[in-house]
Amino acid sequence: MPINRDEIDRRILQLEESYRDCHICPERCGVNRESSILGTCGLGTEGRVYKEFLHFGEEPEISPTHAIYLAGCNFRCRYCSDLKEVTAPTTVAPTDELWLGQQIHERKKQGARTVSFVGGSPDVQPLFVLRVLRDAPRDLPVVWNSNLWLTSETLDMLRGVVDIFVSDLKYGPGNCDRKLSSVDRSFQVILELLQQIQRTKAQIMVRHLLLPGHEACCTLPILEALAERLPGTYINLMTGYRPFQLHG
């Protein structure tokens, strides 16, 4: 059963406190997001939606989904397709939570089977997501589609709220994550979080983008680790790599 509104309100208060010395993700910037100081994600406490629509192209198990694209991210992927919304999220106007809740109602009427928070990344704005879901339909499964670059404590705030985690797992245990996305130890961190999710009732889908030249260092170690630590996990091997950005 979904958690009740009182519990969502309690978690909202807890996340508000976390934002004042921000440690919701492994970057642990420590900034006060209620001030004008910005951390890696470039966001305050607001949410900024740069597009939302009824998406028919996701995994069949979650489609059609109401895809909600949130500006801001804590990764800096050199091949990012939405770099402007990731690196300059304040160019997107803040989104009214009640309006977005109504849009979820409308997309449900249009045939949405799930509601997906994607981006950018929802990892950097769980507070906004919970505020939206407080008044949204409770009978639509919630999909968290992200890099899963969260702390264990933040992930626990999503327990009972998110029904399906669609996690990108891009890099193996080397330093490819640092070179290509400016993060460290993503392989270890994300695997541990996936195991944390496995202990709950939420479903897991893992997406792995096949990066050219990274079969031995990334693809094979990831598949071996999933087979050993999360046997039976749903895996989507994605072949849509395109070098959108060539900087760095």
Secondary structure, 3 states (H helix, E strand, C coil): CCCCHHHHHHHHHHHHHHHCCCCCCCCCCCCCCCCCCCCCCCCCCCCCEEEEEEECCCCCCCCCEEEEEECCCCCCCCCCCCHHHHHCHHHCCCCCHHHHHHHHHHHHHCCCCEEEEEECCHHHCHHHHHHHHCCCCCCCCEEEEECCCCCHHHHHHCCCCCCEEEEECCCCCCCHHHHHHCCCCHHHHHHHHHHHHHCCCCEEEEEEECCCCCHHHHHHHHHHHHHHHCCCCEEEEECCCCCCCCCC
